Amino acid sequence: MIPRVVVSLTALWALCLLSSCASVAPSGVEERSAGPRYGIIIDAGTTGTRVHIYALDGRDEEGVPRVQAAPWPRGQGEPLWEMRVEPGLIDSGGNPEAAIASIEPLIAYAADRVGPDERELRRTPLFLMATAGMRALPEQEREAILGPVRAWLRASSPFHVKDVRVITGEEEALFGWLTINYAGGTLNARGTQETLGVLDMGGGSTQIAFAPTKAPEAHGVSVDFGPSALQLYARSYLGYGEERMLERVADPRCSPRGAPLEGGRVGQGDYAACRAVILKALEGPCDKGPCSLMGAWQPPLRGDFVAVSAYFYTMTFAEAGDPASLEALERFGVHYCASEWSEILKAHPEVDPRYLVQYCFSAAYMVSILHEGYGFDMETTQIRALDRIGGNDTGWTLGAMIFEASAL
């Protein structure tokens, strides 16, 4: 029997995880005379750290918090609601001073955006959530980084620091699903056909979340909206993000011909050979089908899907269509991998070469994980690759803010 833990959010809205669910709960409920106007999520990712500022405006008729990317409070200029710094927390090497120094400009930025009112600052909740890069570290190393940051935030930040933690992969998948379906207007849909599945490719992990035909046997999430309950499949694969897989494969055939690589090597540009190496890395024993990456169980795919993060950048660069097709992405990969590096540089002077050198691998990896991994059909699959939806960024942080705002 799979354990079932129910986390009550509101009378009309509840989330319950059927596995890996012990840590999935809003970070605390407090009595307040008036709710905060803003909420802040700091995303401590694999390749950098980003602060997101959201405007909070009560709840809708379903009891779901109203959350949107916060506009500039003074009403001038374009909305400025996020800031990114590199390197990220994970690159601090356990040095407390370096970790804190990487967070300080994000806090200053957010404080300036929320405004000078000290009461407003003190009631603005702040959550720091670390993802795959931190999940991959041993607990002692995680805390060596997050412990000093947590202490500094609580002592020196002007905000109400609610939580500083590493989120699970299943939480990241769920939050991503909430982002897309909330911003896309399908969160309150009364049926699985109306909700959107979500594919997320990060640097350290990759996620998939969708509503299958029936309740999944594992990695299940039940989302309740009034009389309706939606059963989701939400799965994360740690170590299978784009950056980590590129490091693992490290094959010159996965780079354009003549591209300079580490160790004095050069790219050999062979898409088919690259795909074969990647597929070998994705293999695993399948004890009970249908199976996905590494032989993991996965229910049959259902519904339309949106692809975000690295998927968006690769599919857009590849001009794979809108919606994108796997056939078009593969055609791009075959041509791009076989292209000479000098010609690629001439054709794309506006693109950073560190990204240009990866697109051969990225196309091969994404086709492999989507087709052989998850089971999308090469000929008929069409996936919407998005970086914004409903005026919001497609990252998981909006979903995290919706989840946490339910307890405010």
C-alpha positions as CSV (number, residue, x, y, z in Angstrom):
1,M,0.0,0.0,0.0
2,I,1.4,3.4,-1.0
3,P,1.3,5.8,1.9
4,R,-1.1,8.7,1.5
5,V,-0.5,12.0,3.3
6,V,-3.1,14.8,2.9
7,V,-2.1,18.4,3.2
8,S,-5.1,20.7,3.7
9,L,-4.8,24.1,2.0
10,T,-8.3,25.5,2.1
11,A,-11.8,24.1,2.4
12,L,-12.0,23.9,-1.4
13,W,-8.3,23.3,-2.3
14,A,-6.1,20.5,-1.0
15,L,-2.9,18.7,-2.2
16,C,-1.9,15.2,-1.2
17,L,1.2,13.3,-2.4
18,L,1.0,9.5,-2.6
19,S,4.8,9.1,-2.4
20,S,7.8,11.2,-1.4
21,C,5.3,13.6,0.3
22,A,6.5,14.1,3.8
23,S,8.0,17.5,3.2
24,V,5.3,18.9,0.9
25,A,3.3,21.3,3.0
26,P,3.0,25.1,3.1
27,S,5.7,26.5,5.4
28,G,3.4,27.7,8.1
29,V,0.1,29.3,8.9
30,E,-0.1,32.5,10.9
31,E,-3.0,34.7,12.0
32,R,-2.8,38.1,10.3
33,S,-5.1,41.1,10.4
34,A,-4.3,41.8,6.8
35,G,-2.5,39.7,4.2
36,P,0.8,40.7,2.6
37,R,0.7,42.6,-0.7
38,Y,3.9,40.8,-1.9
39,G,5.6,37.4,-1.7
40,I,9.2,36.6,-2.6
41,I,10.7,33.3,-3.8
42,I,14.4,32.9,-4.1
43,D,15.2,30.1,-6.5
44,A,18.7,28.7,-5.7
45,G,19.3,26.7,-8.9
46,T,22.1,24.7,-10.3
47,T,23.6,27.4,-12.4
48,G,22.5,30.6,-10.6
49,T,20.2,32.1,-8.0
50,R,17.2,34.2,-8.9
51,V,14.7,36.3,-6.8
52,H,11.1,36.5,-7.9
53,I,8.7,39.1,-6.5
54,Y,5.0,38.4,-6.7
55,A,1.9,40.5,-6.0
56,L,-0.7,38.8,-3.8
57,D,-4.4,39.7,-4.1
58,G,-6.5,37.5,-1.9
59,R,-8.3,34.4,-3.3
60,D,-10.6,33.6,-6.2
61,E,-14.0,32.0,-5.9
62,E,-12.4,28.6,-5.8
63,G,-10.2,29.5,-2.8
64,V,-7.1,29.6,-4.9
65,P,-4.7,32.5,-4.1
66,R,-4.5,35.3,-6.7
67,V,-0.8,35.6,-7.5
68,Q,1.0,37.5,-10.3
69,A,4.4,38.8,-11.2
70,A,4.6,42.0,-9.2
71,P,4.6,45.3,-11.1
72,W,6.9,48.1,-10.3
73,P,5.2,49.6,-7.2
74,R,5.8,53.2,-8.3
75,G,3.9,52.6,-11.5
76,Q,6.7,53.6,-13.9
77,G,8.6,51.7,-16.5
78,E,8.4,48.0,-17.4
79,P,7.5,45.5,-14.6
80,L,10.8,44.6,-12.9
81,W,10.1,41.6,-10.7
82,E,13.1,39.3,-10.9
83,M,16.9,39.4,-10.7
84,R,19.5,36.7,-11.3
85,V,23.1,36.3,-10.0
86,E,25.8,33.9,-11.0
87,P,27.4,31.8,-9.7
88,G,24.8,30.2,-7.5
89,L,24.7,29.2,-3.9
90,I,26.0,25.7,-4.8
91,D,29.2,27.3,-6.1
92,S,30.1,28.9,-2.8
93,G,32.1,25.8,-1.8
94,G,30.7,25.7,1.7
95,N,32.2,29.2,2.3
96,P,29.5,31.0,4.4
97,E,30.8,34.5,3.5
98,A,30.6,33.6,-0.3
99,A,27.1,32.1,0.1
100,I,25.8,35.2,1.9
101,A,27.5,37.6,-0.5
102,S,25.7,35.9,-3.4
103,I,22.3,36.5,-1.7
104,E,22.8,40.1,-0.5
105,P,22.2,41.8,-3.9
106,L,19.0,39.8,-4.4
107,I,17.6,41.0,-1.0
108,A,18.6,44.6,-1.7
109,Y,16.9,44.4,-5.1
110,A,13.7,42.9,-3.6
111,A,13.6,45.5,-0.8
112,D,13.8,48.3,-3.3
113,R,11.0,46.9,-5.4
114,V,8.6,46.3,-2.4
115,G,9.2,49.8,-1.3
116,P,10.5,51.8,1.8
117,D,7.6,51.1,4.1
118,E,9.1,49.0,6.9
119,R,5.8,47.5,7.9
120,E,5.3,46.3,4.4
121,L,8.7,44.8,4.3
122,R,8.3,43.0,7.6
123,R,5.0,41.3,6.5
124,T,6.3,40.3,3.1
125,P,7.0,36.5,3.2
126,L,10.3,35.2,1.8
127,F,11.0,31.6,0.8
128,L,14.4,30.4,-0.3
129,M,14.1,27.1,-2.2
130,A,17.1,25.2,-3.5
131,T,16.6,22.7,-6.3
132,A,18.5,19.9,-8.1
133,G,22.1,21.1,-7.6
134,M,21.6,21.2,-3.8
135,R,19.5,18.0,-3.8
136,A,22.5,16.2,-5.2
137,L,24.7,17.1,-2.2
138,P,25.0,15.1,1.0
139,E,22.9,16.6,3.8
140,Q,25.9,17.9,5.7
141,E,27.2,19.8,2.7
142,R,23.7,21.2,2.0
143,E,23.4,22.6,5.5
144,A,27.0,24.0,5.4
145,I,25.7,26.3,2.7
146,L,22.1,26.9,3.7
147,G,22.6,27.2,7.5
148,P,24.6,30.4,7.4
149,V,22.3,31.8,4.7
150,R,19.3,31.0,6.8
151,A,20.8,32.6,9.9
152,W,21.8,35.8,7.9
153,L,18.4,36.2,6.3
154,R,16.6,35.9,9.6
155,A,19.0,38.3,11.3
156,S,19.6,40.9,8.5
157,S,16.8,40.6,5.9
158,P,14.0,43.2,6.2
159,F,11.5,40.5,5.1
160,H,9.5,37.9,7.0
161,V,11.7,34.8,6.3
162,K,9.3,31.9,6.3
163,D,11.6,29.1,5.1
164,V,15.0,28.2,3.7
165,R,15.1,24.6,2.4
166,V,15.8,22.2,-0.4
167,I,12.6,21.2,-2.2
168,T,12.1,17.7,-3.4
169,G,12.0,16.8,-7.1
170,E,8.3,16.0,-6.8
171,E,7.6,19.4,-5.4
172,E,9.4,21.0,-8.2
173,A,7.4,19.0,-10.8
174,L,4.1,19.9,-9.0
175,F,5.0,23.6,-8.7
176,G,5.8,23.7,-12.4
177,W,2.4,22.1,-13.2
178,L,0.7,24.7,-11.0
179,T,2.5,27.5,-12.7
180,I,1.5,26.5,-16.2
181,N,-2.1,25.7,-15.4
182,Y,-2.7,28.7,-13.2
183,A,-1.1,31.2,-15.7
184,G,-2.7,29.4,-18.6
185,G,-6.2,29.5,-17.1
186,T,-6.6,25.7,-16.8
187,L,-6.0,25.2,-13.1
188,N,-9.7,25.1,-12.3
189,A,-10.5,22.8,-15.2
190,R,-13.2,20.1,-14.5
191,G,-11.5,17.3,-16.4
192,T,-8.0,16.0,-17.3
193,Q,-8.4,16.9,-21.0
194,E,-8.5,20.6,-20.1
195,T,-5.3,20.7,-18.1
196,L,-1.8,20.9,-19.5
197,G,1.1,18.5,-19.0
198,V,4.4,20.1,-18.2
199,L,7.9,19.2,-19.3
200,D,10.8,21.0,-17.5
201,M,14.5,20.6,-18.3
202,G,16.8,22.2,-15.8
203,G,20.5,22.1,-15.4
204,G,20.6,19.4,-12.7
205,S,17.2,17.6,-13.1
206,T,14.3,17.1,-15.4
207,Q,10.6,16.9,-14.5
208,I,7.4,15.7,-16.0
209,A,3.9,16.3,-14.6
210,F,0.5,15.5,-16.2
211,A,-3.0,14.1,-15.4
212,P,-3.2,10.5,-16.6
213,T,-6.4,8.5,-17.3
214,K,-6.5,7.1,-13.8
215,A,-4.7,7.6,-10.5
216,P,-1.1,6.8,-10.9
217,E,0.4,3.9,-8.9
218,A,3.4,6.0,-7.8
219,H,4.5,9.6,-7.8
220,G,0.9,10.6,-7.6
221,V,-0.5,14.0,-6.5
222,S,-4.2,14.6,-5.8
223,V,-5.4,18.2,-6.5
224,D,-8.9,19.0,-5.2
225,F,-11.0,22.0,-6.5
226,G,-14.4,21.9,-4.9
227,P,-16.3,18.9,-6.1
228,S,-13.5,17.8,-8.5
229,A,-10.3,15.9,-7.8
230,L,-7.5,15.7,-10.3
231,Q,-4.9,12.9,-10.0
232,L,-1.5,14.0,-11.3
233,Y,1.7,12.1,-12.1
234,A,4.6,14.2,-11.0
235,R,8.1,12.8,-11.4
236,S,11.6,14.3,-11.2
237,Y,14.9,12.7,-12.4
238,L,17.9,14.0,-10.4
239,G,21.1,14.0,-12.4
240,Y,19.2,14.1,-15.7
241,G,19.2,17.8,-16.3
242,E,20.9,19.2,-19.4
243,E,24.1,20.3,-17.7
244,R,24.6,17.1,-15.7
245,M,23.9,14.8,-18.7
246,L,26.3,16.8,-20.9
247,E,29.0,16.3,-18.3
248,R,28.2,12.6,-18.0
249,V,28.2,11.9,-21.8
250,A,31.2,14.2,-22.6
251,D,31.4,12.8,-26.1
252,P,32.9,14.9,-28.9
253,R,30.4,13.4,-31.3
254,C,27.8,15.4,-29.5
255,S,29.4,18.8,-30.5
256,P,29.5,20.5,-33.9
257,R,32.5,19.6,-36.1
258,G,35.6,21.5,-35.2
259,A,34.1,23.1,-32.0
260,P,36.8,23.6,-29.3
261,L,36.2,21.3,-26.3
262,E,37.9,20.8,-22.9
263,G,41.2,19.0,-22.9
264,G,42.2,20.1,-26.4
265,R,39.6,18.0,-28.0
266,V,37.4,19.1,-30.9
267,G,33.8,18.3,-31.9
268,Q,33.2,15.5,-34.3
269,G,29.5,16.2,-35.0
270,D,27.7,12.8,-35.4
271,Y,24.1,13.1,-34.4
272,A,23.2,9.4,-34.7
273,A,26.3,8.4,-32.7
274,C,25.4,11.0,-30.0
275,R,21.9,9.7,-29.8
276,A,23.2,6.1,-29.3
277,V,25.5,7.2,-26.4
278,I,22.6,9.1,-24.8
279,L,20.2,6.2,-25.1
280,K,22.7,4.0,-23.4
281,A,22.8,6.4,-20.5
282,L,19.0,6.4,-20.2
283,E,18.7,2.6,-20.0
284,G,17.5,0.8,-16.9
285,P,15.7,-2.4,-15.9
286,C,11.9,-2.2,-16.4
287,D,10.3,-4.4,-13.8
288,K,6.7,-3.3,-14.6
289,G,5.6,-1.3,-17.6
290,P,5.0,1.1,-19.1
291,C,8.5,2.4,-18.3
292,S,10.3,5.7,-18.6
293,L,13.8,6.8,-18.0
294,M,16.0,4.2,-16.2
295,G,13.2,1.7,-16.4
296,A,11.0,3.8,-14.0
297,W,7.2,3.2,-14.1
298,Q,5.2,5.8,-15.9
299,P,1.5,5.9,-16.8
300,P,0.5,6.4,-20.5
301,L,0.8,10.0,-21.6
302,R,-2.4,12.0,-21.9
303,G,-3.3,15.5,-23.0
304,D,-1.4,18.4,-24.4
305,F,2.0,19.3,-23.1
306,V,4.0,22.5,-22.6
307,A,7.8,22.4,-22.5
308,V,9.8,25.0,-20.5
309,S,13.3,26.1,-19.4
310,A,16.0,24.5,-21.6
311,Y,13.4,22.8,-23.8
312,F,12.2,26.2,-24.8
313,Y,15.6,27.6,-25.7
314,T,16.6,24.6,-27.7
315,M,13.3,24.2,-29.6
316,T,13.2,27.9,-30.3
317,F,16.8,28.0,-31.6
318,A,16.1,24.9,-33.7
319,E,13.0,26.5,-35.2
320,A,11.2,23.3,-34.4
321,G,7.8,24.9,-35.0
322,D,5.0,26.3,-32.8
323,P,3.9,23.9,-31.5
324,A,7.2,22.1,-31.9
325,S,7.5,18.6,-33.4
326,L,10.1,16.0,-32.6
327,E,10.7,15.3,-36.3
328,A,11.7,18.9,-36.8
329,L,13.9,18.9,-33.7
330,E,15.7,15.8,-35.0
331,R,16.1,17.2,-38.5
332,F,17.8,20.3,-36.9
333,G,20.0,18.0,-34.8
334,V,21.3,16.0,-37.8
335,H,22.1,19.2,-39.7
336,Y,23.5,21.2,-36.8
337,C,25.8,18.5,-35.5
338,A,27.3,18.0,-39.0
339,S,27.9,21.7,-39.4
340,E,31.4,23.2,-39.2
341,W,32.0,25.3,-36.1
342,S,33.3,28.3,-38.1
343,E,30.1,28.4,-40.1
344,I,27.9,28.2,-37.0
345,L,29.8,31.2,-35.5
346,K,29.3,33.2,-38.7
347,A,25.6,32.4,-38.8
348,H,24.9,33.2,-35.2
349,P,27.2,36.1,-34.0
350,E,24.6,37.2,-31.5
351,V,24.6,33.9,-29.6
352,D,27.1,33.1,-26.8
353,P,29.4,30.4,-28.1
354,R,29.0,28.4,-24.9
355,Y,25.4,27.8,-25.9
356,L,26.1,27.2,-29.6
357,V,28.5,24.4,-28.7
358,Q,25.7,22.6,-26.7
359,Y,22.8,22.6,-29.2
360,C,24.0,19.5,-31.0
361,F,23.9,17.6,-27.7
362,S,20.7,19.3,-26.5
363,A,18.7,18.3,-29.7
364,A,19.9,14.7,-29.4
365,Y,19.2,14.5,-25.7
366,M,15.7,16.1,-25.9
367,V,14.6,13.9,-28.7
368,S,15.9,10.8,-26.8
369,I,14.3,11.7,-23.5
370,L,11.0,12.7,-25.0
371,H,10.7,9.8,-27.5
372,E,12.4,6.8,-26.1
373,G,12.2,8.1,-22.5
374,Y,8.7,9.4,-22.0
375,G,7.1,7.8,-25.0
376,F,6.1,10.8,-27.2
377,D,5.5,9.9,-30.8
378,M,8.1,11.2,-33.3
379,E,5.6,11.9,-36.1
380,T,2.5,13.1,-34.3
381,T,3.7,14.8,-31.1
382,Q,3.4,18.6,-31.0
383,I,4.6,20.3,-27.9
384,R,4.3,24.1,-27.1
385,A,7.6,25.4,-26.1
386,L,7.1,28.5,-23.9
387,D,9.1,30.9,-21.7
388,R,6.0,33.0,-20.8
389,I,2.4,32.2,-20.3
390,G,-0.4,34.6,-19.3
391,G,2.2,37.3,-18.8
392,N,4.2,35.2,-16.3
393,D,7.5,33.4,-16.5
394,T,7.0,29.6,-17.0
395,G,9.3,28.6,-14.1
396,W,8.1,26.6,-11.1
397,T,8.4,29.6,-8.7
398,L,4.9,31.0,-9.5
399,G,3.4,27.6,-8.6
400,A,5.5,27.6,-5.4
401,M,4.1,31.0,-4.4
402,I,0.6,29.9,-5.1
403,F,1.1,26.9,-2.9
404,E,2.7,28.8,0.0
405,A,0.2,31.7,-0.3
406,S,-2.5,29.3,0.6
407,A,-1.2,29.3,4.1
408,L,-0.8,33.0,4.5
